[in-house]
């Protein structure tokens, strides 16, 4: 599995309520249209830990392969989601990982 991870903050001048409304109603829906996207996990810094965190949100986009990610990255759907997000996010960090899921059910020691 290939994983793309994005971390970011809310752009100054955008309220948290406005950001969350846009994120839920628009951005997540746009991301669901990205071709080849196999799994999409969105994260928000847990309350109480926000003061110690550099970022407000993190998204994990998973693809079957790096090739699937590379195709998605140049797709119109990805470009639309990215361009639209620029009005709402800042301090954007993007990371890419070759990822292996570990089953906690198989081979567990008793």
Secondary structure, 3 states (H helix, E strand, C coil): CEEEEEEEEECCCCCHHHHHHHHHHHHHHHHCCCCCEEEEEEEECCCCCHHHCCCCEEEEEEECCHHHHHHHHCCHHHHHHHHHHCCCEEEEEEEEEECCCCCCCCCCCC
